[in-house]
Amino acid sequence: MKFYSTNKKAPVADLHKAVVKGLAEDKGLYMPEVIKALPQEFFDNIENMTFQEIAYTVADAFFGEDVPADTLKQIVYDTLAFDCPVVKVTDNIYSLELFHGPTLAFKDVGARFMARLLGYFIKQEGNEQVNVLVATSGDTGSAVANGFLGVEGIHVYVLYPKGKVSPIQECQFTTLGQNITAIEVDGVFDDCQALVKSAFMDEELNRHMKLTSANSINVARFLPQAFYYFYAYAQMKKKGLADRLVVCVPSGNFGNITSGLFGKKMGLPVKRFIAANNANDIFYNYLKTGEYCPRPSVQTIANAMDVGDPSNFARIYDLYQGNHGAVCADVSGAAYTDEQIAETIREVYDETGYLCDPHGACGYRALKEGLHADEVGVFLETAHPAKFRDTVERIIASEVAIPDKLAAFMQGKKDCVEMSKDFADFKDYLMSR
C-alpha cells in the first residue's frame, strides 16, 4: 500500500515510512492511495465473528500488503485484549463503550496497535532509537504512554497543556517513568500540537534524533480505530437493529470520526454519521457554511474535544475531494455548551441510570435531538466517567466509583518537564537529549 500527502507536494511513501515518519515532508497527512471495499460475504456473516476476527479482516485491507499475515494477526489480537460492548441506554439509543482497555479510553485501540506496528518496523531497521512526540488534550497521552511503556527502542514525549487535563488523566502519563517523559506546556492543546508539528519540520532536530508522532495524524494510530465501528455494526446486527444505523462520534481532532468514514468507504452499512462538538464548533460551522475557519480553542468540561484546528479535517476534506455537499451527505453536526453537556449527563443518569462522561454526553444528546423516527443510534462513550470524576460528581451530586485500573495510576508521583509554548525552548530541550 502506498500513501500520499494531503498537501500533494511530498513523495509517495510506503507503510513503513508513513508510520515511522508520521507526517509527510510537506506537512501534509498521509492517506492511503486505495481504500479497499470489503466483500459482501464479510458483512453477511459479521455478526458471527469475534471482535478480533473482524478487526483482522479490516486491518488486512490496510496493512496486509506490507506486514506478514501472522505478524499482523498477532498485532491485532494483542491490541484487542479487551471488549468494546454496545450497551442499551434507551429504546433507540445505544452506547459503544470504548473504555474497557488499560487506560479506560478509546485511544487504547489505536495506541496499542501503533506501538506494536512501530516496534515491528524498528526491529527491521536495527538499533536506532525512535522518539515519539505526542500532543494530548487528555486521553491520547495516557493511551500512547501506556501503549509504548517499556517498548524497546522507543522513547515517548507527551506534551500536554498545563491545568487543562483532568487530574486523573494527568496521573496516567506523568507517573510512569521508564521510557516516558511528560512535558507540561504553558498553553493550550493547539500550542502542544504546533510544537510537535514544528519539530517534525525542523531539519537540524531531525538530523539529531529520529522523530515520529503517535497522534491521530499517524496512519497507524487512526486507521485501527475503524475496527470498533465494524464491531459495533456486528453487535447491532445481532440485535436486529442495524438496518438504519446512525453513529454519533464526539469529535475533537477528528481522527476518530475519520476512521469511521474510512469504514463507510470500505462498505460498512452505516446510514450516516453525526460529529458532536463542544463549544469548539469549527467543523459544525464548516458543515453549515462550507467554510473552514480554525480559531483558538476554548476550555470546556469535555476537554479532549478542546481543539480549534482539528488536524484530521484535511483527511476528511481529501476523502470527499473537497466536495462540501458530499461531506454533508454522510456527516451532520451538533455543538453543545458546558451547561447543555452537564444537563445531559444529569438527565441520562436520572432517567436511565446510565452514566456518560462529558464527551459521550455530547454524542447522546446529538442522537436524541437528531435521530429520525425509523433510525437507531449508537454514540461512542469514549472514556470512563471516572476519568472526569470531579466534574461528573458535581453534576450528578453523587459519588463516582474509581475503577481499580485508574486507582493504581493515582498512587504514583507526578514527574514532568515544564515548558513554554515557544518552539525554540522545546527544540533546545530535545537537542540536549
ABEGO torsion letter per residue (X at the ends): XBBBBAAGABBBBBAAAAAAAGBBAAGBBBBBABBBBBBAAAAAAAAABBAAAAAAAAAAAAAAAABBAAAAAAAAAAABABBBBBBBABAABBBBBAAABAAGBAAAAAAAAAAAAAAAAAAAAEABBBBBBBBBAGAAAAAAAAAABGBBGBBBBBBBBBGABBAAAAAAAAAAEEABBBBBBBBBAAAAAAAAAAAAABAAAAAABBBBBABAABAAAAAAAAAAAAAAAAAAAAAGAAABBBBBBBBBAGAAAAAAAAAAAAGBBBABBBBBBBABAAAAAAAAAGBBBBBBBBBBABAAABBABBAAAAAAAAAAGGBAAAAAAABBBBBBBAAAAAAAAAAAAAAAGBBBBAAAAAAAAAAAAABBAABBBBBBBABBAAAAAAAAAAAAGBBBBBBAAAAAAAABBBBBBBBBABAAAAAAAAAAX
